[in-house]
Amino acid sequence: MAKIEPMTHIDSMKGKYAKTDKVYTKVRKFDERTIGVRLKHPVTNEPPSAAQQTVQEKFKTIYAQVKTALADAEQKAALTAEWQKQRKCKTLRGYAFRKFYKQSLTPENP
């Protein structure tokens, strides 16, 4: 994900940005303001590093656990009961991912 640097508020713009330009506009959903941002570190098409690959593999394994847990009726019922008691996660899938991610951080599963 690219890091952005917020710019001053832009009410309206005309024309089109060039492909090489690092300035983009965005409309914020909650107040519908148009803002312009400049990419500090644009995304490149380089292959992922070793550290990024380990994170991707960890994400894949946790997502597979979530998918199988939500497919099983018993586990889904237990997760739903736990999810309804908390207020941090808005979706059941998000809660399940958070729970399995925390389990993966224990010392026995580094």
Secondary structure, DSSP 8 states (H G I E B T S, - for coil): ---EEEEEE-S---S---TT--EEEEE-TTT--EEEEEESS--------HHHHHHHHHHHHHHHHHHHHHHSHHHHHHHHHHHHH-SS-SSHHHHHHHHHHHHHTSTT--
